Amino acid sequence: MADQTQQIYKTLQDLLPVKSNPSLSTSVIPSLLQSIQKVAETLRSSQTISQAGTANAFGDDQLNVDVQAENVIREALAACPAVVTASSEEDPKEVSTTSDKVPNDSGEEYTVAFDPLDGSSIIAPNWTVGTIIGIWEGSSALNQSPAKKQIASILGVFGPRTTAVVAWRLDGVSVCFEIGLSATSCEIVRPDVKFASSPFKTRYFAPANLRAAAEDERYCALISKYISEKYTLRYSGGLVPDVVHALVKGHGVYISPVTEVSKAKLRRLYELAPLALIVECAGGRAVDPATGKDVLETSILDEDERGGLVCGTREEVDRVCEAFGI
């Protein structure tokens, strides 16, 4: 696996500004990408999806694959001296990762917040699922400016192929790209992931939290509008594959509103913030449908903070905001 990490590093040299924050590009991101490949191997060898018999700190029942993916990524973080703090949706408490670790001589310090396996509700039927990772500068992601301190994020996609979309925004430099991963190779799939400009041949929409349409006339009317305008429905029930679909096609809008009955489920630290960075670096927009504010505009105070999400092509997100009156 060490050879694969080196191969990933060499691939990233063509994509990342390695002179800035060298540990990020030479150690942290390569190790996390290697862990995504290892999670993929774990999923492919887990023929049975079952309850692990445990619950995470939020009270959510854990699957056997949730626990396995968590362990794989934790192992990767333990080998990165510059990662000093980590937390996950399965273990949502920021804890030090520096015990029993090689000393950090780089002077860089990072916090990693991650959802090891996003899409537990659709993995049993063997649909595409993913991993979501946010990388923050400093020893904590809490009470920080997400727009300034979350400097990189990764979406791992586990489908027929294993790929990863990586975003980096630091010192005025912003990049977003996709690489393909296998046990023996790492290759650039798309060196520059960007939403396309209008006009669009096909327009896509992904209406999450669809029950809310029965409670919010604005959401119901918006969905009817998409249908009448012949938008193409692309919604799997998985946050990662639905957003990555829009990135691949160059157009799309993902909508997950919140009502008094249909509560927010997406956690800001482990899902919303990392995904928002990906979308912004690809030229799109990600907003909170309750306030109309950009997701990365508001600091995260607690690991269990949740919210809704509207993200995708800027024009489409603005249209949703107008329809919701925000």
N, C-alpha and C positions, 0 to 999 in steps of 0.2 A: 504493500500500500504506500510505502514511502516513495517508490518510483512514480506512482500515480500522482501523489502530491506535487512532486517535482514537475511532472508533465503539465499539471494544471497551472502551476506557477509560470511555466514558460509560455503557456497559452495566454495567461493574463497579462504578460508583459506587453503584448500588442494592443491591449485594451484599457489598462489602467495607468494612471499617472504615477508610476512607481516611485518617483522622487519625493512625492508627498506621502507622509505617514507610511514609511516603508514596511513596518510590521503588518499593517493592514493588508497590503497587497502581496507580501511574500509569505505570510504565515496565517493570519486570521481567515481571510477569505478562501485561500486554497484549502485549508483544513476543513472549513465548513462545507465547501463544495465536495470534498472527498466524503464527508459524512453523509451528504445527500445521496451520493452513489451507494454508500453502504446501507442507508435506509432502504433504497430501492431493492438491493439484494435481499434485505431482511423481509420486505413485503413479498417478494417473489417466492421466497421459501416458506412463507406463512400461509399454507393452503386453507387453514381454518381461522375464521375471525370469531373471537369469543370474548365474553366479558372476563376481565382480569380478576374480578372479585374485589376490586378496590375502587375508591373514588378519589379524585384530586381534591385540592383544598377548596375548590368552588362547589364541591358536591356533585360534580359530573361523574357518572360511571365511566371507568376506564376500560378500553379494549386491550387485549394482549398486544396488539400492534402499536397502540399509543405508548405503552410502557417501553417496548423495544426501541421505538424511534427516539424516545426521550433519552434512553441509555446511550444510544449511538452518538447523539449530538453532544451529550455531556462528556463523553469520552474524548471527543474531538476538542472541546473547549479546554479540557484539562491539560492538553498538550500545547496550548497556546499561551506562552508567558505573558503576552500583552493583554490578554483577557483577564481582568481582575474581578469581575462580578458577572453573575448570570442569573436569569430567572426564566421560567417557562410557564405556559398555560397549565401544564401538569403539576408543576411545583412553583406556584406564583409568589415567591419571596426572593428578593435579591440577596444572594449570599456570595461570599468571597470564594474565588476559585484558585487562590494563590497557594494553598497548603499543598505540600508534596509536589511542588512544581519547580521547574528550572527557573532560576532568578530572571526577572525581567530587566534587562540591561538597556532596552531601547528608549526608555523614558516615555513611551506611549502607554496609555491605559484605556481599555475599552470595556464597555458593558454590552452583553448580548442578551436580548429578550426574544424568545422564540415560541412558536407553536409547532411542536414536533410533527404532528400529523393533523392537518386541517382537512376535514371531510369525513369524520368518523361515521356520519349517518349514511354515507353513500359508498363506503368501502366494501361492505359485505356483498353488494351486487357487482363488485369488481369495476367500478367506475373510477375515473381519474381523480386522484387526490393530490395533496401537496404539503409542503413544509414552508413556513413563513418565518423569516429571521430578520430582526432589526439589530444593527450594530451602532452603538452610541459612543461618543467620545466622552471619556471620564469614568468615574467609578460608580455612577448611578444614572438610570434613565428617568428617575422620578424628579419632579420639580425642576425640570430642565426645559429649554425651548426645543421642541421636536424639529422645528425648521432649521435650527442651527446645530444641535448636538447629535441628532440621528444622522449619521454621515454615510451609511451604506445599508442596503437591505438585499435580501435574496428570496426569491420564490422558487422552491424546488417543485417540479411537476413530475408526478409518477403516473404515466400512462403507458401506451405501447412503447414509447421511448421515455428515457429519463433526461430531462433538460432542466436548466436553471436560468432564470432571468435575474440579472444582477444590476443594481443601481448604485452609483457612487456620486455624492455631491459634497465637495469640500474645496475650500479656498477658491470659490468661483468656478470650479471645474465640475461639470455634470456629464455623466455618461450612463448609458443603459444598453445592455447587450444580452444576448442569449447564447449559452453554450450547451452542447450535448455531452452527456457523460455515460460511460460504460465501464465495465471492469478493466478494460484494456486500453481505453482511449478517452481523449478529451478534445473536442473540436469546436470551433466557432460556428454556430448556427446562423446568427445574425449579429454583426458587429455594431449595429446601430439600431436599437429598437425605438421606433417613433410612431405616434399616431399619424395617420395620413391627413392631408388637407382636402377640403371639399372642392369639387363635387364628389360624392361617394356613389359608387355603382350599387352597393348593397349597404343597408343600414341595419344595425343589430341592436337588440335590447335584451336585457336579462332582468326580469322582474322578481327579485327575491322577496321574502316575507309577503307572499301573495295574499295571505289571509288579511293583511292590513287593507287590501282594496275593498273589503266588505265593511270596513270601519272608517275609511277615509275616502270621501267622494272625489277628492283631487287626484288621488292615486288611481282610483278606478277609471276616472275620465282620461287620465294620461295613458293608461294601458289601452283603452279603447281607441285613443288617438293613434297610437303606434300601429294598432291592427288596421285601422282605416287607411293609414298611410303606407301600408304594406312593408313595415319593418320586419326583419327576420328574427324569430325568437331563437335565442341561444342561451338556455338556462339549464344547468345540470344539478343545481343544489349544492355545488362546491364553489366556495369563494375563489380559490386559486385557479381552477380550470376556466371558470367563467370570465375572470378578469384577464387571464392570459389569452383567451380566445380573442378578446377585443384587441390586445396588443399584437397578436399575430395577423389579424385581419386589417388592422389599422383604423378600425372604427368600432364603436360600441359604447353602451352605457349600462352600468350595473346599478340597480336601485334597490336599496334595503331600508325602507322608511320605518319609523317607530310610531306606534299609537299607544293609547292608555291600555289597550287590551293586548296588543302584540308588542311585547317589550323588546328592548334592545338586547341582542345576544353577542354581537361582535365586540371583542375586548380591544380597547384602544392601544394598549401596550404591545400585545402579541399579534394582532391582526391588522387593525386600522392604520397605525402609524407606519409600519414597514411597507404595507401595500401602497399607501399614499405616496411614499417617496418614489417607489417604482413608477407609479402613474405620472407624477410630476416630472420625473427625469425623462419620461417618454413624451413629454409635451402635453399631457392631459391635466385633468384637475380632479381632486378628491375633496368632497365637502361633507359636513355633517348636515343631514336633511332637517334636523330640528332647529338649527340656527343659521344655516347658510354659510357658516365660517369654514375656511379650509381646515381639513383635519389636522394639519401640522401647525396650525396657528395657536393651539391651546395646549399648555403644559399638562402632563399626566401626573396626578397626585397620588393615585392608588392603583395597584396592580389589577383590581377588579373593575375599573371604570369601563363602561360599555357605551356604545353608540350605534347609530345607524350609519348608512354610507350611500353616497351617490358618487360614482367615479367613472371616468372614461374620457371620451373626446370632449374637449372644452365646450364646443357649441352645444353638445347634447346635455352636458351637466348644467350649463346655464339655462337651458330650456326647462329642465326639471325644477331648478330653483324658482324660475318664473311661475311654473305651474303650481308649486307648493307655496308661493307667496313669501319666499325667504330671500 
